[in-house]
Amino acid sequence: MAAPTAAYLVAKRDDGFGDVHPLQKGVTYGVGRSPKNRIALPDDLCSRDHAEVTYAEGTWYVRDLDSLNGTKVNGKPVRGDKEIETGDEVQFGRSKFLFLYDLADLPGVQESPTRGLQEAVKITRRTGKTKFLPDRRGSEETVAPSEVGTDSPERAVAALYRLALDMGSAKSLEELAEAVLAGLFAGMPVEHGAVQLVKAGRDFEVLAHRSRDGKSRTYHKSSQLVSNTVLDSREAVLADNVLNDPAYNTRDSIRDLQAGSLICVPVVEDEHVVGLIHLYTSAQNQFSEDDLDYALAVGRQMTGAWVQLRRQDELTNTNRELKALLALESDLVGSSRALKQIEGQIARVASTSATVLIRGESGSGKELVARALHRSSVRKEGPFITLNCAAISESLLESELFGHERGAYTGATEKMIGKFEAADRGTIFLDEIGEMPQSTQSKFLRVLEGHPFERLGGNNQIRVDVRVVAATNRPLEQAVRDGTFRKDLFYRLQVVEIRVPPLRERVDDVPLLAEHFLKKFTRETGRRIKGFTPEAVMKLQSYTWPGNVRELRNAIERAVALHDKSFLEPIDLWLSPLDQSSSETHVAYTFKPVSLEEMEKRHIMDTLKHTDWNKSRAAEILQIERSTLDRKIKTYGLRKD
């Protein structure tokens, strides 16, 4: 028979029982010192991520997460998953809990907890409507002043309007919660209040709390019964006798309030309760039904501001992710001396407006250098426009650069602005500049020298403020000698020259680039590949990469697409046979006259460094037992740097 899908963990104390943690099917409850856990324990014997409690296959389980001091069920240590039953004692560190399917089984409780609480905590009214606002279902009916009691609706509406302005200026959920509490304290006899965020599994996160006397800095826990009632019904609740809730005990700070009356209002988005407003007042100053209506009106107004802030946060996070992705595509990756020299040149040149010529083999990363130069300059907020001069025919290149008017030539059916005009106040990157035809070079030179230009078929003078960064993989000097490239244009482009070395000249960058591309493609594909074996890294570093960084990127993308294993091995990396200098013997290690013992010592050390001294992973790669690895580490005297 399947166990109930709802259960409880009740904290055990020397003087009785403490916090009650409801458990629901479909939610995994992390337990530990880390505040990210659903059950966070201030226990110094607990690990940060100590254990998990979850429902699976018709029963409840507790799983120890390799904690330092272990998890116990009824005094016996847990190994892996352990099934738990109602009445079992579960211990994490020194914290003990009683696992129950029904709180009625709690020692000392003689009746159904819900029935007992309903008698102790008197819910005097539940409502989903408020007289201070129109019905959400479309009714515009208002109430007469006599129906409101002592407070006039005009005064309440004016207060709600002022509060709406304050809520509209909030920049975060926390600021919104503070504004709501300030408005409620101004319009109601509230003595203590809080706004909570409702999370999965009916967990709560406090967004703001305050006390009228300003002395209390401690958040006072709300009534579990009232919270559950509001979550189930999505209606606001007014309750009395809240101190009779057995969930509170003499050690709870709620008793310090001497609270007698409670209002709890839901914040509802798309039929789901996303937040709760809790308000307390003393037994001598009870809340009225008008107070409940007013609080519900505030909750309704809060919902609109809450939804807008949530959507704004989602858009902000999406924007941040897109920018991070763009940075990932554009960042220079590596730690070699050659790359550090390039970064130094970029830092020195970025603050100027000098024209830059980037030289390097095809696929070496010239465009990445250009992007890094743009992002480091004062023009970084402006556009970065790219154009490959070799990819466009001679007849269309001038139109692409400078634009054209409608009817300028056959097929020009609309006016089009050129790349130079689009790059105004930014940077234009012209790749393969050596392929620019001579007929375009003269006009391009005039623009470089600051002269205005005209669109094809037009007569309007256009001036732009553009920084030009050009790139080539050809020896322009030879093109100048051959008469295919203007000498004056060559000197105008070569104000600052940055040379990007081929990948074979910066072998130290290969592992970093490979890891960079691996993270990119595993994130895109959802594969769980963690890295490369030492032999795979050796193969990558031994190859000469005639296609440079572009070829390495393609090789990693191919390996990720075809394999889904924990670590990529040499056989998983297909390298082009065009590299005639690379052979199977070249991929192997270079011979050195050392003993087998010394070779083993070095290989173990290299493997430990590769796994960042994860001994279990290192033993797996070396295909030896963990105990054998520990013995060899001790024998060879190996230590982590």
C-alpha positions in Angstrom: 0.0 0.0 0.0 1.4 3.4 -1.0 2.3 5.8 1.7 0.5 9.2 1.9 1.8 11.8 -0.5 1.8 14.4 2.3 3.8 14.1 5.5 5.6 16.2 8.2 9.0 16.5 9.8 8.5 17.8 13.3 11.6 19.1 15.2 12.2 17.4 18.5 13.4 19.5 21.5 14.3 18.7 25.1 11.1 20.5 26.2 8.8 19.1 23.5 8.5 19.8 19.8 9.4 22.7 17.6 9.2 23.7 13.9 6.8 21.7 11.7 8.0 21.2 8.1 5.2 20.0 5.7 6.3 17.6 3.0 4.6 17.3 -0.4 4.9 14.7 -3.2 6.9 16.0 -6.2 9.2 18.2 -4.1 12.7 17.2 -3.0 13.5 18.7 0.4 17.2 19.5 0.8 18.4 19.5 4.4 21.6 21.2 5.7 23.3 24.4 6.9 23.1 26.1 3.5 20.2 28.7 3.4 19.4 27.4 -0.1 18.0 24.2 1.4 14.2 24.0 1.9 15.0 22.8 5.5 17.9 25.0 6.6 19.3 23.9 10.0 21.5 26.1 12.2 23.5 23.0 13.3 27.3 23.1 13.3 27.4 19.2 12.9 25.4 19.4 9.7 27.0 19.7 6.3 26.0 22.5 4.0 24.1 20.0 1.9 23.5 17.2 4.3 20.6 15.1 3.1 17.4 15.0 1.0 13.9 13.8 1.8 11.6 12.9 -1.1 8.6 10.8 -2.2 9.2 8.1 -4.8 7.6 4.9 -5.9 4.9 5.0 -3.3 7.0 5.7 -0.2 9.1 8.4 1.5 12.9 8.2 1.5 15.7 10.0 3.2 19.1 10.1 1.3 22.4 11.1 2.9 24.5 13.3 0.6 27.9 12.1 1.8 27.6 14.4 4.9 30.5 14.6 7.3 28.6 13.4 10.4 26.0 11.3 8.7 22.2 10.8 8.8 20.5 8.4 11.1 17.0 6.8 11.2 16.0 5.5 14.6 19.6 5.7 15.6 21.0 3.7 12.7 23.3 5.3 10.1 21.8 5.8 6.6 23.7 4.4 3.6 22.2 5.6 0.3 18.4 5.8 0.2 16.5 4.7 3.4 12.7 4.2 3.5 11.1 6.0 6.4 7.7 5.4 8.0 5.4 7.4 10.3 6.9 7.6 13.8 10.5 7.2 12.7 13.1 9.5 14.3 15.4 11.1 11.6 18.6 12.8 12.8 20.8 15.2 10.7 23.9 16.1 12.7 22.6 16.7 16.2 19.1 17.9 14.9 16.4 15.3 15.5 13.0 15.2 13.8 9.9 13.0 14.1 8.5 11.8 10.7 4.7 11.7 10.6 1.9 11.3 8.1 -0.6 13.0 10.4 0.1 15.6 13.0 -2.7 14.0 15.1 -0.1 11.2 15.8 2.2 13.8 17.5 2.6 12.7 21.1 0.3 14.8 23.3 -2.1 15.7 20.5 -5.4 13.8 21.0 -7.4 14.9 18.0 -7.2 15.9 14.3 -4.9 18.9 14.2 -7.1 20.8 11.7 -10.2 20.3 13.9 -8.4 21.3 17.0 -6.9 24.4 15.4 -10.2 25.5 14.0 -11.5 25.5 17.6 -8.4 27.2 19.0 -7.8 29.8 16.2 -11.2 31.3 15.4 -11.5 32.3 11.7 -14.2 34.9 11.9 -14.4 35.8 8.2 -13.1 34.7 4.8 -13.6 36.8 1.7 -12.5 37.3 -1.9 -14.3 40.6 -2.3 -13.7 44.1 -0.9 -16.0 47.0 -0.8 -13.2 49.4 -1.5 -12.5 48.2 -5.1 -14.7 47.0 -8.0 -15.2 43.2 -8.3 -12.4 41.6 -10.3 -15.0 39.9 -12.4 -16.1 43.1 -14.0 -18.6 44.7 -11.6 -18.2 48.5 -11.3 -20.7 48.6 -8.4 -19.6 50.9 -5.5 -20.9 51.1 -1.9 -22.6 53.9 -0.2 -20.8 55.7 2.7 -23.1 54.3 5.2 -22.1 50.7 4.3 -18.5 51.3 5.3 -18.9 52.1 8.9 -16.8 54.8 10.6 -14.2 55.1 7.8 -15.6 56.7 4.6 -14.8 55.1 1.3 -13.5 58.4 -0.1 -10.8 58.4 2.5 -10.0 54.8 1.9 -9.8 55.3 -1.9 -7.6 58.3 -1.4 -5.2 56.3 0.8 -5.2 53.4 -1.8 -4.4 55.9 -4.6 -1.4 57.3 -2.6 -0.3 53.7 -1.9 -0.6 52.8 -5.6 1.8 55.6 -6.5 4.3 54.4 -3.9 4.0 50.8 -5.2 4.5 52.0 -8.8 7.8 53.5 -7.9 9.2 50.3 -6.4 12.2 48.8 -8.2 12.1 45.4 -6.6 9.8 43.0 -4.7 11.5 44.0 -1.5 10.8 47.7 -2.1 7.2 46.9 -3.1 6.7 44.9 0.2 8.1 47.8 2.2 5.7 50.2 0.5 2.7 47.9 1.1 3.5 47.6 4.8 4.0 51.3 5.2 0.6 51.9 3.6 -1.1 49.3 5.8 0.4 50.6 9.0 -0.8 54.1 8.1 -4.4 53.0 7.4 -5.0 50.2 9.9 -4.3 49.4 13.6 -1.5 47.0 12.6 1.2 46.4 15.3 3.3 43.8 13.4 3.3 42.8 9.7 5.2 40.9 7.1 5.0 40.2 3.3 6.1 36.7 2.3 7.0 35.2 -1.1 5.4 31.8 -1.6 7.8 29.2 -3.1 7.4 25.7 -4.3 6.3 23.2 -1.7 4.6 25.9 0.4 7.9 27.3 1.5 8.1 31.0 2.4 10.7 33.7 2.0 10.3 36.9 4.0 10.4 40.0 1.7 9.8 42.6 4.4 8.6 42.9 8.0 8.1 45.7 10.5 6.7 46.6 13.9 4.8 49.8 14.9 7.1 50.4 17.8 10.2 50.1 15.6 11.9 47.9 18.3 11.4 44.5 16.9 14.0 43.4 14.3 12.9 39.7 14.4 10.5 38.3 12.0 7.6 36.7 13.8 6.4 33.4 12.3 2.9 33.4 11.0 0.1 30.9 11.8 0.5 27.8 9.8 -3.3 27.1 9.9 -4.2 30.5 8.6 -1.5 30.4 5.9 -2.7 27.0 4.7 -6.4 28.2 4.7 -5.5 31.2 2.5 -3.3 29.2 0.2 -6.1 26.6 -0.3 -9.0 29.1 -0.7 -7.2 32.1 -2.3 -9.3 34.3 0.0 -8.4 36.8 2.7 -8.8 35.6 6.3 -9.6 37.4 9.6 -8.8 35.2 12.6 -8.8 35.7 16.4 -7.2 33.8 19.3 -4.1 33.2 17.2 -1.9 32.6 20.2 -3.9 29.3 20.8 -2.3 27.9 17.6 -0.4 24.8 18.9 2.2 25.4 16.2 3.5 28.2 18.5 5.3 27.3 21.7 6.7 29.2 24.6 10.0 29.7 22.9 8.5 31.3 19.7 8.9 35.1 19.4 5.2 35.4 18.3 4.2 35.1 21.9 6.2 38.2 22.7 3.7 40.2 20.5 0.7 39.2 22.6 -1.1 39.1 19.3 -4.8 38.3 19.4 -6.1 39.1 15.9 -4.6 38.3 12.5 -5.3 39.2 8.9 -3.8 37.2 6.1 -4.2 38.4 2.5 -3.1 36.4 -0.6 -1.3 38.0 -3.6 -2.8 36.0 -6.5 -1.2 35.8 -10.0 -2.9 33.6 -12.6 -4.9 31.7 -10.0 -1.8 30.9 -8.0 -0.9 32.5 -4.6 2.5 34.0 -5.1 2.7 36.0 -1.9 1.1 36.5 1.5 0.5 39.6 3.6 0.4 38.8 7.4 -0.8 41.5 9.8 -1.1 41.2 13.6 -2.7 43.3 16.3 -3.1 42.9 20.0 -6.1 41.4 21.8 -7.0 44.8 23.1 -7.2 46.3 19.6 -8.9 43.7 17.4 -9.1 44.0 13.6 -12.6 44.8 12.2 -14.2 43.5 9.0 -13.5 46.9 7.4 -9.8 46.4 8.1 -10.0 43.1 6.3 -11.7 44.8 3.3 -9.0 47.5 3.2 -6.2 44.9 3.5 -7.7 42.9 0.7 -7.9 46.0 -1.5 -4.2 46.7 -0.9 -3.4 43.1 -1.7 -5.3 43.4 -5.0 -3.4 46.5 -5.9 -0.2 44.9 -4.9 -0.8 42.0 -7.4 -0.6 44.3 -10.4 2.7 45.8 -9.3 4.0 42.4 -8.2 3.3 40.9 -11.7 5.0 43.9 -13.5 8.1 43.5 -11.3 8.3 39.8 -11.9 8.1 40.3 -15.6 10.6 43.1 -15.4 13.0 40.7 -13.5 12.4 38.0 -16.1 13.3 40.4 -19.0 16.3 41.7 -17.1 17.6 38.1 -16.5 17.0 37.2 -20.1 18.8 40.3 -21.2 21.7 39.5 -18.9 21.8 35.9 -20.2 21.9 37.2 -23.8 24.7 39.6 -23.0 26.6 36.8 -21.2 26.2 34.6 -24.3 27.4 37.5 -26.5 30.4 37.9 -24.3 31.1 34.2 -24.4 31.1 34.4 -28.2 33.4 37.4 -28.2 35.9 37.0 -25.4 39.5 36.2 -26.0 40.3 32.9 -24.3 43.8 31.8 -23.4 46.8 32.6 -21.1 49.7 32.4 -23.4 52.3 35.1 -23.6 51.2 35.9 -27.2 47.6 36.4 -26.2 48.6 38.6 -23.2 50.6 40.7 -25.6 47.5 41.2 -27.8 45.4 42.1 -24.8 48.0 44.7 -23.8 48.0 46.2 -27.3 44.2 46.4 -27.2 44.2 48.1 -23.8 46.7 50.8 -25.1 44.9 51.4 -28.4 41.3 51.2 -27.3 41.2 54.7 -25.9 42.3 56.3 -29.2 40.6 56.6 -32.6 43.5 55.2 -34.5 42.8 52.9 -37.5 43.9 49.3 -36.7 45.1 46.6 -39.1 44.8 43.0 -37.7 46.9 40.4 -39.4 46.7 36.7 -39.0 45.9 33.4 -40.7 42.4 32.4 -41.5 40.5 31.2 -38.4 43.0 32.6 -35.9 40.4 34.9 -34.3 40.9 38.3 -35.9 37.2 39.2 -35.5 37.4 38.4 -31.8 40.3 40.8 -31.5 38.3 43.5 -33.3 35.3 42.9 -31.0 37.4 43.1 -27.9 38.9 46.3 -29.2 35.4 47.8 -29.8 34.2 46.7 -26.3 37.2 48.2 -24.6 36.8 51.6 -26.4 34.7 54.6 -25.7 32.5 53.5 -28.6 31.4 50.4 -26.9 27.8 51.7 -26.6 27.7 52.2 -30.4 27.3 49.7 -33.1 29.8 47.1 -34.2 29.3 46.5 -37.9 31.2 43.7 -39.9 31.7 43.2 -43.6 33.7 40.6 -45.4 35.1 42.2 -48.5 35.8 38.8 -50.1 32.2 37.6 -49.7 30.6 40.3 -51.9 31.0 40.9 -55.6 32.9 43.9 -56.9 29.7 45.4 -58.3 27.9 45.3 -54.9 30.7 46.1 -52.5 30.5 49.9 -52.9 26.7 49.7 -52.4 27.2 47.7 -49.2 29.8 50.1 -47.9 28.2 53.4 -48.8 24.5 52.6 -49.5 22.3 53.4 -52.4 19.2 55.4 -53.3 16.1 53.9 -54.9 16.7 53.3 -58.6 20.5 53.7 -58.4 20.8 50.5 -60.4 18.7 47.6 -61.7 17.3 45.9 -58.7 17.7 48.8 -56.3 14.0 49.1 -55.4 14.4 50.6 -52.0 16.8 53.1 -50.4 19.5 51.3 -48.3 22.0 52.8 -45.9 25.5 51.4 -46.1 27.7 49.8 -43.5 29.6 53.1 -42.9 26.4 55.0 -42.1 25.1 52.1 -39.9 28.3 52.2 -37.9 28.1 55.9 -37.1 29.6 56.5 -33.6 30.7 52.9 -33.5 33.2 50.6 -35.2 33.3 49.0 -38.6 35.3 45.8 -39.1 36.4 45.1 -42.7 37.6 41.5 -43.0 39.8 40.4 -45.9 40.5 44.0 -46.7 43.1 42.8 -49.3 40.3 41.6 -51.5 38.8 45.1 -51.9 38.8 46.0 -55.6 40.8 49.0 -56.7 37.7 50.8 -58.0 36.4 50.9 -54.4 39.7 51.6 -52.7 39.9 55.3 -53.7 36.5 56.2 -52.3 37.2 54.2 -49.2 40.4 56.1 -48.7 38.6 59.5 -48.9 36.2 58.3 -46.2 39.1 57.2 -44.0 40.6 60.7 -44.3 37.4 62.2 -43.0 35.8 63.3 -46.2 32.0 63.0 -46.7 30.5 60.4 -49.1 27.3 60.0 -51.1 25.1 57.0 -51.5 25.1 55.4 -55.0 22.6 57.4 -57.1 22.3 60.2 -54.5 23.8 63.7 -54.1 23.5 64.3 -50.3 26.8 64.6 -48.5 27.0 62.2 -45.6 29.5 62.5 -42.8 30.1 59.7 -40.2 32.1 59.3 -37.1 33.4 55.7 -37.5 36.5 53.8 -36.3 37.9 51.5 -38.9 39.4 48.2 -38.0 40.6 46.1 -40.9 41.9 42.5 -41.1 43.8 40.5 -43.7 45.4 37.1 -44.0 47.3 38.2 -47.1 50.7 40.0 -47.3 49.5 43.5 -48.3 53.1 44.6 -49.0 53.2 42.1 -51.9 49.8 43.3 -53.1 51.2 46.9 -53.1 54.2 45.8 -55.1 52.0 43.9 -57.6 49.9 47.1 -58.0 46.6 45.5 -56.8 46.4 47.5 -53.5 46.9 51.2 -53.2 50.1 52.2 -51.4 48.5 55.3 -49.7 45.6 53.1 -48.5 48.0 50.6 -47.1 49.8 53.3 -45.0 46.5 54.8 -43.9 45.3 51.4 -42.6 48.6 50.4 -40.9 48.5 53.1 -38.2 48.4 50.4 -35.6 49.1 46.8 -36.4 48.1 43.8 -34.3 49.3 40.4 -35.3 47.3 37.4 -34.2 49.6 34.3 -34.1 48.4 31.0 -35.4 47.2 28.5 -32.8 50.3 26.2 -33.4 52.4 29.1 -31.9 50.3 29.3 -28.7 49.8 25.6 -27.8 49.3 26.6 -24.1 46.0 28.1 -25.1 44.6 24.9 -26.7 43.3 23.2 -23.5 41.7 26.5 -22.3 40.0 27.0 -25.7 38.9 23.4 -25.8 37.3 23.7 -22.3 35.7 27.0 -23.4 34.1 25.5 -26.5 33.1 22.3 -24.6 31.1 24.4 -22.0 29.5 26.3 -24.8 28.3 23.3 -26.8 27.3 21.1 -23.7 25.2 24.0 -22.6 23.5 24.2 -26.0 23.0 20.5 -26.4 22.3 19.5 -22.8 25.1 16.9 -22.8 26.8 16.0 -19.5 30.4 15.9 -20.7 32.6 17.2 -17.9 36.0 17.4 -19.7 38.8 15.7 -21.5 41.1 12.8 -20.5 44.8 13.7 -20.2 45.4 11.6 -23.4 42.8 13.7 -25.2 44.4 16.9 -24.1 47.8 15.6 -25.3 46.3 14.8 -28.7 44.9 18.3 -29.0 48.2 19.9 -28.1 50.2 17.7 -30.4 48.1 18.7 -33.5 49.3 21.7 -35.5 45.8 23.1 -36.2 46.1 24.3 -39.8 42.6 25.8 -39.5 43.5 27.5 -36.2 40.8 28.3 -33.6 38.0 27.8 -36.1 39.1 24.2 -36.7 39.5 23.6 -32.9 35.9 24.9 -32.4 34.6 22.6 -35.1 36.4 19.6 -33.7 34.9 20.1 -30.2 31.4 20.8 -31.6 31.7 17.5 -33.6 32.8 15.5 -30.5 30.0 16.9 -28.4 27.4 16.2 -31.1 28.5 12.5 -31.5 29.3 11.5 -27.9 27.6 11.7 -24.5 30.1 10.4 -22.0 31.6 11.9 -18.8 35.0 12.6 -20.4 36.1 12.8 -24.1 38.9 10.5 -25.1 41.4 10.7 -28.0 39.3 8.4 -30.1 36.4 10.9 -29.8 38.4 13.7 -31.4 38.5 13.5 -35.2 41.3 15.7 -36.6 41.7 16.6 -40.3 44.2 14.5 -42.3 45.2 17.7 -44.0 47.8 18.2 -41.2 50.5 16.0 -42.7 52.9 16.9 -39.9 50.7 15.2 -37.4 51.0 11.4 -37.1 50.2 8.7 -34.6 53.8 8.8 -33.4 53.7 12.5 -33.2 50.6 12.3 -31.0 52.4 10.1 -28.5 54.6 11.5 -25.8 58.2 12.6 -26.5 60.7 10.0 -25.3 62.8 10.9 -22.2 65.2 8.5 -20.5 63.5 8.0 -17.1 62.6 5.0 -15.0 59.1 3.5 -15.0 58.8 4.6 -11.4 59.5 8.2 -12.3 57.1 8.0 -15.3 54.4 6.7 -13.1 54.9 9.4 -10.5 54.7 12.1 -13.2 51.6 10.6 -14.8 49.8 10.3 -11.5 50.7 13.9 -10.6 49.5 15.2 -14.1 46.2 13.2 -13.7 45.6 14.7 -10.2 46.2 18.2 -11.5 43.8 17.5 -14.4 41.0 16.5 -12.0 41.9 19.3 -9.5 42.9 16.6 -7.0 39.6 14.8 -7.2 41.0 11.4 -6.2 38.0 9.4 -7.1 38.0 10.8 -10.6 41.8 10.4 -10.9 41.5 6.7 -9.8 38.8 6.2 -12.4 41.0 7.6 -15.2 44.0 5.7 -14.0 41.8 2.5 -13.7 43.1 1.7 -10.2 41.4 1.5 -6.9 41.1 4.6 -4.8 43.0 3.0 -2.0 45.8 2.1 -4.4 46.0 5.8 -5.5 46.2 6.9 -1.9 49.0 4.5 -1.3 51.0 5.7 -4.3 50.4 9.4 -3.4 51.9 8.7 0.0 54.8 6.6 -1.5 55.8 9.3 -4.0 55.2 12.1 -1.5 52.8 13.9 -3.9 51.2 17.1 -2.6 48.7 19.6 -4.1 50.4 22.9 -5.0 
